[in-house]
């Protein structure tokens, strides 16, 4: 996700980490002060410990401008179990 500063003054942004450790949120830059007209990228990793769905909230505070609430909704679905039937294949060759 990208956050863009559309204001006239630099804004410092901060992540309030999700309480569930399956989610990890971080900036793509060490600098969390966003100059007017520039963007900063927020990355979120999801590393589930089980196959259950998990919902979480990510808060981002913006200095002097409140903040953002971002819902994180995930579903970890196990891979399908493939079943195959045994079959016999016959090959016929014609020789002349």
C-alpha positions, 0 to 999 in steps of 0.5 A, spaced: 500 500 500 502 506 498 501 513 502 501 519 499 502 526 502 497 531 498 498 536 504 503 542 504 507 540 510 512 534 511 508 528 515 511 523 520 507 516 519 508 511 524 505 503 524 501 501 530 503 493 529 497 488 529 496 484 535 496 478 531 503 476 530 501 472 523 501 479 520 508 483 520 507 491 517 513 495 515 515 501 511 520 500 505 524 506 507 527 508 514 525 515 513 518 515 515 517 523 514 513 523 508 515 530 504 509 533 500 507 530 494 511 524 495 509 517 497 511 511 502 510 504 501 507 500 506 508 492 506 504 487 510 506 480 510 502 474 512 505 468 515 499 464 518 500 458 523 494 454 521 489 454 516 484 458 519 482 465 517 484 471 521 482 478 521 486 484 524 486 491 524 492 495 522 493 502 525 497 508 521 498 514 525 499 521 521 503 526 525 498 532 526 493 529 521 490 523 525 491 516 522 488 511 518 485 504 520 486 498 515 482 492 516 486 486 514 482 480 512 486 473 510 484 466 508 489 461 509 486 455 505 489 448 504 491 446 498 486 441 494 487 434 495 488 431 488 485 424 487 487 420 481 484 413 479 488 408 476 487 406 469 490 402 464 492 405 457 493 401 451 497 402 445 496 399 439 501 400 433 500 398 426 506 395 422 506 395 415 
